[in-house]
Amino acid sequence: MGEWIGRDRKARRAYGFDEIALAPGTMTINPDEVDISWYIDRKKINIPFIASAMDGVVDPKFAIQMGKLGGLAVLNLEGIYTRYEDYQSILAEIAKSTPEKATELVQKIYLTPVKEKLISKRVSEIKKGGAPAVVSSIPQKAERFGKISEEAGCDIFVVQSTVTTVRHIAKAYQTLNFEKFCKQMKMPIILGNCVTYQVALELMKAGADALLIGIGPGSACTTRGVLGLGVPQVTAICDTTAAREFYAKKSGRYVPIIADGGMSTGGDICKAFACGSDAVMIGSAFARAKEAPGKGFHWGMATPHANLPRGTRIRVGTTGSLEEILFGPAKLDDGTQNLVGALKTCMGNVGARSVKEMQLTEIVIAPAIKTEGKLFQAAQKVGMMK
C-alpha cells in the first residue's frame, strides 16, 4: 500500500475534505425527522457540535449559551479566563493588536500564572448558568486541574495536546498515566489529539470516553507549517474510526470519535460524519458568533507557546448570532451558517436516520466537486468562491 516517493521509500496517499464528496442515498428522508444526537459515557447530547477550547471562542457566557442550544463548549483551563479575574480588557487588547505584534502580545499575556481559584469559579459560573461544564487541560496539569474541576462539579474533562500518546517519554517532568487518570476521574474523559489507528486504539484501551481527531487542520493552527506534522482529516477520521470499530467488537465499549479542526462549512461537517465521526469540534465557525469573546478574532491554543508558537491570530469577523450559525436562518450563502440544518439536510439526502447511519454513506473521490460548474460564482466572487 502506498506509492514510491523515492528509492526504498513509500508514502501512503491521504485525503482531505476538498478531495471527496458524498453520494446521495437510494432513499431520502425528511430532514426534520432525522436524529443527530450522540452519547458520551451514556449521556445524551442533543446536537453533535462542540466549540473548541480556544480563548477567542469560548468564555463562560459562550459555554452557557452553547449548552442551552443543545451542544457543548470547552473552556481552556490554561487560557486567560483562569489567569485573569477581569478578562474583558485582555480580549480587547488582543483584538486591537496589529497582525505583526499579535503573537508577541499573546505570548506576553499568557505569562501570568493560572490561578486555581479561578478554575473553580469558571466551572461554577457555567453550572449556575444551566449548561454542562466542559473544560480542558494539557496532560502535565490534568491531575491537579482535574481534581479541582471535579470538586467544582465539572461534567466532562478534556486532556488535550498537539500530539497525544499513551507512551509519552520525558525525564524533565512526571508524565500522565492515562489509564490511572481515566479510572480515578468520576466524569467522562476526552483525550486528544491523535490521527492514527494505533494511537487511537491505545488511547481507547487506556479508558478514554471519546477521542479528538486532528493535528494541524484548524484555521488558526500552524502546526503543519511549523513542524510538518499532520494527516489530512478524511484519512485521519477513517483510520481512527476503524480503530473504534475494532475496539468496540473486542471490548463491547463504544468510544466516540470527535473530528477536531479543518471544517469551515456545513459541507465539511457532513463529510466528517460520513467518514465516521460521532461529533465535531469547531473553532473558527463559532468564533464568528456575536457571543464569541474574541470580538471577531480567533487564535490557536498553541499560539502563546514561549519558544515555538504553533498558532496565529486570525480575523474571522462577526457574521451572526450563535443560534443563527447553528440553526439559521442563514444570512450568508457560503455554508458557514445553519450548520445543524446542513447536517440534517445532508442526512436526509443520503437516507441516514441517525449519525450511525450517516457513517455508512458512500464516499467518492472528487477533487473538483467543490468548484465543478461554479464558473459564475468564481467570476462574481460569491457563494463558495468568495
Protein Blocks (a to p, Z undefined) as FASTA:
>chain_A
ZZdfbehiacdddddfklgccdddfbdcdfklccfbdceehiacfbacdcdfbfklmcfk
lmmmmmmnopacdddfkbmklmpmblmlmmmmmmmpcfklmmmmmmmmmmpccdfklmmm
mmmmmmmnopacdddddfklmmmmmmmmmmnopabdcdddfbdcfkbcdfkbccddfklm
mmmpccdcdddddfbfklmmmmmmnopabdcedehjamkbcklmmnopacdfklmmmmmm
mmmmmmmmmnopacddddeehiabfklmmmmmmnopabdcdfklmmmpmklmnlopacdf
klmpmklccbdcddebjabdfklmmnopafbfnhpgokllmmmmmmmmnopabfklmmmp
ccdddfklmmgoplmmmmnopajlZZ
